[in-house]
């Protein structure tokens, strides 16, 4: 079993650019350790005589066919009519990604 400690949590948090306080790193490390213990228990279960399954409830997805209904479509001009800013037929929005 892998060992997760607060240093590992801090390293992952730094890579993910997520601020984690000292006590949070201790709590998260313990929670991950508990999760890994459960996973180890699950690995020990004998499933050799069980059929694989992907769905156990018997429910099915209810979807509609993907059909274009021209009466329900907006033209490009209609779609852009209330936009604050456009450029060559596209919406212009503020950049949300920054470079380091």
Secondary structure by P-SEA (a helix, b strand, c coil): cccccaaaaaaaaaaacccccaaaaaaaaaaaaaaaaaaaaaaaccccccccccccccbbbbbccccccccccccccccccccccccccbbbbccccccc
